[in-house]
Amino acid sequence: MKRILALLAIAAVAAGCGNNVTQTGGSPFLTATPDTLAFGSVAIGTQSPPETVSVNNIGTFPASNLSLLAGGSGASDYTIAFSDCGGGATILPGGSCIFVFHFVPTSPVGAKPAFMDVLSQPSGGVQINLTGNAVAAP
């Protein structure tokens, strides 16, 4: 499993488009379904059931050279269990790929917000929000 550790500063989130970066002309346009994964309350040191998100290119140009960047105070509490896209992959127009996440909270207890951005070339990306709450082990 890959642990999400990188930090991100994203500057261009389009108003009224949820978490999608606006594209014009012949460009990729990535969306995420769902765009938020809510893991609920999970005991510290316990792995949550998997949650899956689909990243879709609804644009007219390939989304290539995909990269993953994550941030938020709880970023290290999430893992990617599986993905058929990532590091350098391409999503063709009309195509998609998936990410399967787990939430494995560490101390202290409390909310563990995070996000993962899937970025592509020539430009664009989509943000996936991750929410979970760490609780004391029974």
Biotite code that builds the C-alpha atoms (Angstrom):
import biotite.structure as struc

atoms = struc.array([
    struc.Atom([0.000, 0.000, 0.000], chain_id="A", res_id=1, res_name="MET", atom_name="CA", element="C"),
    struc.Atom([1.125, 3.497, -0.744], chain_id="A", res_id=2, res_name="LYS", atom_name="CA", element="C"),
    struc.Atom([0.862, 5.971, 2.109], chain_id="A", res_id=3, res_name="ARG", atom_name="CA", element="C"),
    struc.Atom([-0.285, 9.457, 1.168], chain_id="A", res_id=4, res_name="ILE", atom_name="CA", element="C"),
    struc.Atom([2.259, 11.885, 2.563], chain_id="A", res_id=5, res_name="LEU", atom_name="CA", element="C"),
    struc.Atom([2.873, 14.784, 0.177], chain_id="A", res_id=6, res_name="ALA", atom_name="CA", element="C"),
    struc.Atom([1.512, 18.284, 0.741], chain_id="A", res_id=7, res_name="LEU", atom_name="CA", element="C"),
    struc.Atom([-0.281, 20.300, -1.902], chain_id="A", res_id=8, res_name="LEU", atom_name="CA", element="C"),
    struc.Atom([-1.127, 23.873, -2.650], chain_id="A", res_id=9, res_name="ALA", atom_name="CA", element="C"),
    struc.Atom([-3.735, 24.100, -5.399], chain_id="A", res_id=10, res_name="ILE", atom_name="CA", element="C"),
    struc.Atom([-4.575, 27.491, -6.774], chain_id="A", res_id=11, res_name="ALA", atom_name="CA", element="C"),
    struc.Atom([-7.312, 27.092, -9.368], chain_id="A", res_id=12, res_name="ALA", atom_name="CA", element="C"),
    struc.Atom([-10.598, 25.623, -8.192], chain_id="A", res_id=13, res_name="VAL", atom_name="CA", element="C"),
    struc.Atom([-13.488, 26.776, -10.337], chain_id="A", res_id=14, res_name="ALA", atom_name="CA", element="C"),
    struc.Atom([-16.479, 28.378, -8.658], chain_id="A", res_id=15, res_name="ALA", atom_name="CA", element="C"),
    struc.Atom([-19.648, 26.355, -9.065], chain_id="A", res_id=16, res_name="GLY", atom_name="CA", element="C"),
    struc.Atom([-17.819, 23.255, -10.292], chain_id="A", res_id=17, res_name="CYS", atom_name="CA", element="C"),
    struc.Atom([-17.437, 21.426, -6.993], chain_id="A", res_id=18, res_name="GLY", atom_name="CA", element="C"),
    struc.Atom([-13.832, 20.326, -6.762], chain_id="A", res_id=19, res_name="ASN", atom_name="CA", element="C"),
    struc.Atom([-13.061, 20.317, -10.490], chain_id="A", res_id=20, res_name="ASN", atom_name="CA", element="C"),
    struc.Atom([-10.564, 22.599, -12.185], chain_id="A", res_id=21, res_name="VAL", atom_name="CA", element="C"),
    struc.Atom([-12.145, 24.318, -15.192], chain_id="A", res_id=22, res_name="THR", atom_name="CA", element="C"),
    struc.Atom([-10.766, 23.538, -18.648], chain_id="A", res_id=23, res_name="GLN", atom_name="CA", element="C"),
    struc.Atom([-11.410, 25.266, -21.961], chain_id="A", res_id=24, res_name="THR", atom_name="CA", element="C"),
    struc.Atom([-10.929, 24.099, -25.541], chain_id="A", res_id=25, res_name="GLY", atom_name="CA", element="C"),
    struc.Atom([-9.288, 20.760, -26.251], chain_id="A", res_id=26, res_name="GLY", atom_name="CA", element="C"),
    struc.Atom([-8.282, 19.807, -22.737], chain_id="A", res_id=27, res_name="SER", atom_name="CA", element="C"),
    struc.Atom([-8.758, 17.056, -20.210], chain_id="A", res_id=28, res_name="PRO", atom_name="CA", element="C"),
    struc.Atom([-11.483, 17.662, -17.641], chain_id="A", res_id=29, res_name="PHE", atom_name="CA", element="C"),
    struc.Atom([-11.290, 15.362, -14.636], chain_id="A", res_id=30, res_name="LEU", atom_name="CA", element="C"),
    struc.Atom([-14.155, 14.610, -12.266], chain_id="A", res_id=31, res_name="THR", atom_name="CA", element="C"),
    struc.Atom([-14.336, 12.326, -9.245], chain_id="A", res_id=32, res_name="ALA", atom_name="CA", element="C"),
    struc.Atom([-17.321, 10.172, -8.308], chain_id="A", res_id=33, res_name="THR", atom_name="CA", element="C"),
    struc.Atom([-17.868, 10.516, -5.435], chain_id="A", res_id=34, res_name="PRO", atom_name="CA", element="C"),
    struc.Atom([-15.691, 13.543, -4.687], chain_id="A", res_id=35, res_name="ASP", atom_name="CA", element="C"),
    struc.Atom([-15.790, 12.888, -0.930], chain_id="A", res_id=36, res_name="THR", atom_name="CA", element="C"),
    struc.Atom([-15.113, 9.616, 0.885], chain_id="A", res_id=37, res_name="LEU", atom_name="CA", element="C"),
    struc.Atom([-16.546, 9.543, 4.431], chain_id="A", res_id=38, res_name="ALA", atom_name="CA", element="C"),
    struc.Atom([-15.130, 6.706, 6.536], chain_id="A", res_id=39, res_name="PHE", atom_name="CA", element="C"),
    struc.Atom([-17.016, 7.491, 9.745], chain_id="A", res_id=40, res_name="GLY", atom_name="CA", element="C"),
    struc.Atom([-15.570, 6.524, 13.135], chain_id="A", res_id=41, res_name="SER", atom_name="CA", element="C"),
    struc.Atom([-12.773, 3.951, 13.165], chain_id="A", res_id=42, res_name="VAL", atom_name="CA", element="C"),
    struc.Atom([-10.778, 2.727, 16.176], chain_id="A", res_id=43, res_name="ALA", atom_name="CA", element="C"),
    struc.Atom([-7.125, 3.786, 16.306], chain_id="A", res_id=44, res_name="ILE", atom_name="CA", element="C"),
    struc.Atom([-4.942, 1.135, 14.667], chain_id="A", res_id=45, res_name="GLY", atom_name="CA", element="C"),
    struc.Atom([-7.876, -0.499, 12.884], chain_id="A", res_id=46, res_name="THR", atom_name="CA", element="C"),
    struc.Atom([-8.284, -0.553, 9.100], chain_id="A", res_id=47, res_name="GLN", atom_name="CA", element="C"),
    struc.Atom([-11.614, 0.656, 7.743], chain_id="A", res_id=48, res_name="SER", atom_name="CA", element="C"),
    struc.Atom([-13.531, -1.154, 5.021], chain_id="A", res_id=49, res_name="PRO", atom_name="CA", element="C"),
    struc.Atom([-12.456, 0.005, 1.548], chain_id="A", res_id=50, res_name="PRO", atom_name="CA", element="C"),
    struc.Atom([-13.982, 3.032, -0.159], chain_id="A", res_id=51, res_name="GLU", atom_name="CA", element="C"),
    struc.Atom([-13.687, 3.486, -3.938], chain_id="A", res_id=52, res_name="THR", atom_name="CA", element="C"),
    struc.Atom([-13.620, 6.617, -6.081], chain_id="A", res_id=53, res_name="VAL", atom_name="CA", element="C"),
    struc.Atom([-13.694, 6.783, -9.878], chain_id="A", res_id=54, res_name="SER", atom_name="CA", element="C"),
    struc.Atom([-11.707, 9.512, -11.650], chain_id="A", res_id=55, res_name="VAL", atom_name="CA", element="C"),
    struc.Atom([-13.232, 10.307, -15.059], chain_id="A", res_id=56, res_name="ASN", atom_name="CA", element="C"),
    struc.Atom([-11.970, 12.342, -18.006], chain_id="A", res_id=57, res_name="ASN", atom_name="CA", element="C"),
    struc.Atom([-15.012, 14.058, -19.519], chain_id="A", res_id=58, res_name="ILE", atom_name="CA", element="C"),
    struc.Atom([-12.835, 16.384, -21.592], chain_id="A", res_id=59, res_name="GLY", atom_name="CA", element="C"),
    struc.Atom([-11.779, 16.158, -25.232], chain_id="A", res_id=60, res_name="THR", atom_name="CA", element="C"),
    struc.Atom([-8.055, 15.589, -24.702], chain_id="A", res_id=61, res_name="PHE", atom_name="CA", element="C"),
    struc.Atom([-6.128, 12.837, -22.870], chain_id="A", res_id=62, res_name="PRO", atom_name="CA", element="C"),
    struc.Atom([-5.264, 13.509, -19.228], chain_id="A", res_id=63, res_name="ALA", atom_name="CA", element="C"),
    struc.Atom([-1.676, 12.314, -19.189], chain_id="A", res_id=64, res_name="SER", atom_name="CA", element="C"),
    struc.Atom([1.242, 12.061, -16.798], chain_id="A", res_id=65, res_name="ASN", atom_name="CA", element="C"),
    struc.Atom([-1.060, 11.731, -13.777], chain_id="A", res_id=66, res_name="LEU", atom_name="CA", element="C"),
    struc.Atom([0.420, 12.614, -10.416], chain_id="A", res_id=67, res_name="SER", atom_name="CA", element="C"),
    struc.Atom([-1.003, 12.316, -6.920], chain_id="A", res_id=68, res_name="LEU", atom_name="CA", element="C"),
    struc.Atom([-0.573, 14.932, -4.240], chain_id="A", res_id=69, res_name="LEU", atom_name="CA", element="C"),
    struc.Atom([-2.175, 14.903, -0.821], chain_id="A", res_id=70, res_name="ALA", atom_name="CA", element="C"),
    struc.Atom([-2.508, 17.112, 2.188], chain_id="A", res_id=71, res_name="GLY", atom_name="CA", element="C"),
    struc.Atom([-4.501, 17.901, 5.253], chain_id="A", res_id=72, res_name="GLY", atom_name="CA", element="C"),
    struc.Atom([-3.817, 17.221, 8.904], chain_id="A", res_id=73, res_name="SER", atom_name="CA", element="C"),
    struc.Atom([-4.921, 13.576, 8.594], chain_id="A", res_id=74, res_name="GLY", atom_name="CA", element="C"),
    struc.Atom([-3.219, 12.690, 5.299], chain_id="A", res_id=75, res_name="ALA", atom_name="CA", element="C"),
    struc.Atom([-0.939, 10.048, 6.828], chain_id="A", res_id=76, res_name="SER", atom_name="CA", element="C"),
    struc.Atom([-3.987, 8.163, 8.171], chain_id="A", res_id=77, res_name="ASP", atom_name="CA", element="C"),
    struc.Atom([-5.188, 7.158, 4.689], chain_id="A", res_id=78, res_name="TYR", atom_name="CA", element="C"),
    struc.Atom([-3.739, 4.520, 2.385], chain_id="A", res_id=79, res_name="THR", atom_name="CA", element="C"),
    struc.Atom([-4.331, 3.648, -1.249], chain_id="A", res_id=80, res_name="ILE", atom_name="CA", element="C"),
    struc.Atom([-4.981, -0.084, -1.345], chain_id="A", res_id=81, res_name="ALA", atom_name="CA", element="C"),
    struc.Atom([-5.372, -0.250, -5.123], chain_id="A", res_id=82, res_name="PHE", atom_name="CA", element="C"),
    struc.Atom([-5.346, 1.991, -8.168], chain_id="A", res_id=83, res_name="SER", atom_name="CA", element="C"),
    struc.Atom([-5.316, 1.350, -11.873], chain_id="A", res_id=84, res_name="ASP", atom_name="CA", element="C"),
    struc.Atom([-4.062, 4.881, -12.459], chain_id="A", res_id=85, res_name="CYS", atom_name="CA", element="C"),
    struc.Atom([-1.413, 7.050, -10.928], chain_id="A", res_id=86, res_name="GLY", atom_name="CA", element="C"),
    struc.Atom([2.238, 7.834, -11.440], chain_id="A", res_id=87, res_name="GLY", atom_name="CA", element="C"),
    struc.Atom([2.453, 8.797, -15.110], chain_id="A", res_id=88, res_name="GLY", atom_name="CA", element="C"),
    struc.Atom([-0.755, 7.083, -16.292], chain_id="A", res_id=89, res_name="ALA", atom_name="CA", element="C"),
    struc.Atom([-3.080, 8.499, -18.976], chain_id="A", res_id=90, res_name="THR", atom_name="CA", element="C"),
    struc.Atom([-6.882, 8.676, -18.968], chain_id="A", res_id=91, res_name="ILE", atom_name="CA", element="C"),
    struc.Atom([-8.278, 8.996, -22.480], chain_id="A", res_id=92, res_name="LEU", atom_name="CA", element="C"),
    struc.Atom([-11.361, 11.154, -23.185], chain_id="A", res_id=93, res_name="PRO", atom_name="CA", element="C"),
    struc.Atom([-14.384, 9.235, -21.905], chain_id="A", res_id=94, res_name="GLY", atom_name="CA", element="C"),
    struc.Atom([-12.126, 6.983, -19.832], chain_id="A", res_id=95, res_name="GLY", atom_name="CA", element="C"),
    struc.Atom([-11.769, 6.492, -16.111], chain_id="A", res_id=96, res_name="SER", atom_name="CA", element="C"),
    struc.Atom([-9.708, 4.828, -13.434], chain_id="A", res_id=97, res_name="CYS", atom_name="CA", element="C"),
    struc.Atom([-10.276, 3.963, -9.785], chain_id="A", res_id=98, res_name="ILE", atom_name="CA", element="C"),
    struc.Atom([-8.655, 4.457, -6.405], chain_id="A", res_id=99, res_name="PHE", atom_name="CA", element="C"),
    struc.Atom([-9.459, 2.257, -3.409], chain_id="A", res_id=100, res_name="VAL", atom_name="CA", element="C"),
    struc.Atom([-8.737, 3.872, -0.028], chain_id="A", res_id=101, res_name="PHE", atom_name="CA", element="C"),
    struc.Atom([-8.573, 2.680, 3.567], chain_id="A", res_id=102, res_name="HIS", atom_name="CA", element="C"),
    struc.Atom([-8.617, 4.797, 6.704], chain_id="A", res_id=103, res_name="PHE", atom_name="CA", element="C"),
    struc.Atom([-6.163, 3.538, 9.345], chain_id="A", res_id=104, res_name="VAL", atom_name="CA", element="C"),
    struc.Atom([-6.228, 6.191, 12.072], chain_id="A", res_id=105, res_name="PRO", atom_name="CA", element="C"),
    struc.Atom([-3.376, 6.837, 14.455], chain_id="A", res_id=106, res_name="THR", atom_name="CA", element="C"),
    struc.Atom([-3.361, 8.701, 17.744], chain_id="A", res_id=107, res_name="SER", atom_name="CA", element="C"),
    struc.Atom([-4.743, 11.146, 18.818], chain_id="A", res_id=108, res_name="PRO", atom_name="CA", element="C"),
    struc.Atom([-8.500, 10.637, 18.657], chain_id="A", res_id=109, res_name="VAL", atom_name="CA", element="C"),
    struc.Atom([-10.541, 13.119, 16.645], chain_id="A", res_id=110, res_name="GLY", atom_name="CA", element="C"),
    struc.Atom([-11.298, 14.237, 13.110], chain_id="A", res_id=111, res_name="ALA", atom_name="CA", element="C"),
    struc.Atom([-8.688, 13.349, 10.466], chain_id="A", res_id=112, res_name="LYS", atom_name="CA", element="C"),
    struc.Atom([-9.465, 15.511, 7.395], chain_id="A", res_id=113, res_name="PRO", atom_name="CA", element="C"),
    struc.Atom([-7.369, 15.078, 4.269], chain_id="A", res_id=114, res_name="ALA", atom_name="CA", element="C"),
    struc.Atom([-7.515, 15.435, 0.505], chain_id="A", res_id=115, res_name="PHE", atom_name="CA", element="C"),
    struc.Atom([-5.883, 13.914, -2.539], chain_id="A", res_id=116, res_name="MET", atom_name="CA", element="C"),
    struc.Atom([-5.463, 15.764, -5.794], chain_id="A", res_id=117, res_name="ASP", atom_name="CA", element="C"),
    struc.Atom([-5.155, 13.869, -9.060], chain_id="A", res_id=118, res_name="VAL", atom_name="CA", element="C"),
    struc.Atom([-3.285, 16.210, -11.412], chain_id="A", res_id=119, res_name="LEU", atom_name="CA", element="C"),
    struc.Atom([-2.720, 15.783, -15.141], chain_id="A", res_id=120, res_name="SER", atom_name="CA", element="C"),
    struc.Atom([-0.926, 17.307, -18.106], chain_id="A", res_id=121, res_name="GLN", atom_name="CA", element="C"),
    struc.Atom([-1.340, 19.486, -20.054], chain_id="A", res_id=122, res_name="PRO", atom_name="CA", element="C"),
    struc.Atom([-3.297, 20.977, -17.154], chain_id="A", res_id=123, res_name="SER", atom_name="CA", element="C"),
    struc.Atom([-6.123, 20.223, -14.789], chain_id="A", res_id=124, res_name="GLY", atom_name="CA", element="C"),
    struc.Atom([-7.023, 17.990, -11.946], chain_id="A", res_id=125, res_name="GLY", atom_name="CA", element="C"),
    struc.Atom([-9.609, 16.979, -9.418], chain_id="A", res_id=126, res_name="VAL", atom_name="CA", element="C"),
    struc.Atom([-9.642, 16.926, -5.624], chain_id="A", res_id=127, res_name="GLN", atom_name="CA", element="C"),
    struc.Atom([-10.933, 13.999, -3.569], chain_id="A", res_id=128, res_name="ILE", atom_name="CA", element="C"),
    struc.Atom([-11.846, 14.862, 0.027], chain_id="A", res_id=129, res_name="ASN", atom_name="CA", element="C"),
    struc.Atom([-11.222, 12.241, 2.722], chain_id="A", res_id=130, res_name="LEU", atom_name="CA", element="C"),
    struc.Atom([-12.967, 12.357, 6.101], chain_id="A", res_id=131, res_name="THR", atom_name="CA", element="C"),
    struc.Atom([-12.743, 10.045, 9.071], chain_id="A", res_id=132, res_name="GLY", atom_name="CA", element="C"),
    struc.Atom([-12.867, 10.171, 12.829], chain_id="A", res_id=133, res_name="ASN", atom_name="CA", element="C"),
    struc.Atom([-10.325, 8.344, 15.007], chain_id="A", res_id=134, res_name="ALA", atom_name="CA", element="C"),
    struc.Atom([-11.818, 6.867, 18.184], chain_id="A", res_id=135, res_name="VAL", atom_name="CA", element="C"),
    struc.Atom([-10.241, 5.013, 21.091], chain_id="A", res_id=136, res_name="ALA", atom_name="CA", element="C"),
    struc.Atom([-9.910, 1.258, 20.639], chain_id="A", res_id=137, res_name="ALA", atom_name="CA", element="C"),
    struc.Atom([-12.550, -0.662, 22.614], chain_id="A", res_id=138, res_name="PRO", atom_name="CA", element="C"),
])
